[in-house]
Amino acid sequence: MNTQSAAWLKKKKQKNKIKACLIMLISIVGVALGLYWQSLLLLLLFYIAHELFWSDHIFYNPKSDYLYSFPNAICTKVKLEDGTLCLVKGDELVKCDTAVLVISIKSEVFLGAVFDPYVEISDGKHIAKQYFERGLKGKRYINISDCLEKLNDGETVSVKFKYCQAQLSSDIVVYGFCNDDFVNKKTLIIAPHADDAELAAFGLYSQVKDVAIVTLTAGEVEAESFSHVYADAKKASLLKGRLRAFDSIAVPQWGGVKPKNIIHLGYFCLRLKEMFDDLSKTTISLTAGVDSTKVFREFNSFSLPSDKNNHASGENLISDLKFLIEKYQPEVIIMPHTQLDPHEDHIYTSRFVELAIKGSSFKGVKYILGYANHFHYTDMHPFGPPHSIASLPPNVDMMQSLDGLYSFSLSEDVQKNKIYALEMMHDLKRPVKLKKSIRSLVQKVIGRSYSRYGYDAYFSKNIKNNELFYLKRLRDEY
């Protein structure tokens, strides 16, 4: 997060502290004057107001433009009049499978701060909704990929704004992206932890004809929810890591991946940076107290190069990745996007993969499809309830140039299968804290969207009509 966003966040926190201190002062005065039930009511009203206006985990100014450039996209002008969208030229996007409408949007003063602003897109047969952050004002990207066929046929598409309004200008454009048929290309998915492949790409990998999935780390940290099984923290951590290792092998089979194409590497959570900084160093698990990957590889169906010594080192990880790239020979690698996903393990997963691609004898990798399961600026994105549209994430500090976008539409059945892929993941079954339960209830009472599936917020955020990937074409650098 840069200086501008940090300054905005600091100002937001200061305002919230002033409001909290003011309400507490009024309550104390009320109690001192004997106004007990009035003070209790005031605190309740303050809590509800907090949930309405001040509790969003938005760590950037929502009145900012999203900063993206698409140097290789097809750019064409469109008309948006009286809630109908049509192309100015009818043949520009014929070969495109993905498209985004670029438009400035402003939320309504009151309703757009209380309720989730969204745009409703209809082609006459299907209605889809894309949601935005409350209080927004600025350039946004509306995913209209599912309406491309109708637009290319010269017909119009209905676009209606709710709790927000479009700030129309003469330069409304659509960026179109003409992608290869990734469903029929050999694909290797790299997941830093069990569940990352499912969160980002379950819909896609369940349709790809030839796909393999590699999970790097056991995800053994934060094992408090297993303390009722083992009071010893190290044993609880080992149990969690083994369960997540098993999840990473078993759950992809729910999506049709062959067992021989699934492998778990068993390296340690939150240790990839240390391994990258000193490739020869053997690292130790932060919580399980082991330095060997063997304990987390028991469910693999074949051996890896580093099984000879099982040291958790950067050299071994690169060796394993090179071996797997040469074994599966993918044209497409799906992995975390190095700029848009800030989780430390995700960043260094991508860096290790880049080193492995360079060092591999197989030179047929043509594309990287990046994903972002975490975000710099908010933990609420993708915005909106389940079965809405997944959109570009907030990027407000520095222009992000992308070779392209790939929006992969999911049928209702695939979305429902994805729900249970996540449901089988042990790390997404942790008990919900009382504070979150109360907040969810308040959100429901005031009519906001809330998760209808599972315990974790990922069930709401990642069960979408589509999965969105950030394309990079590999050129001479690899």
Disulfide bonds with the S-S distance in Angstrom:
none
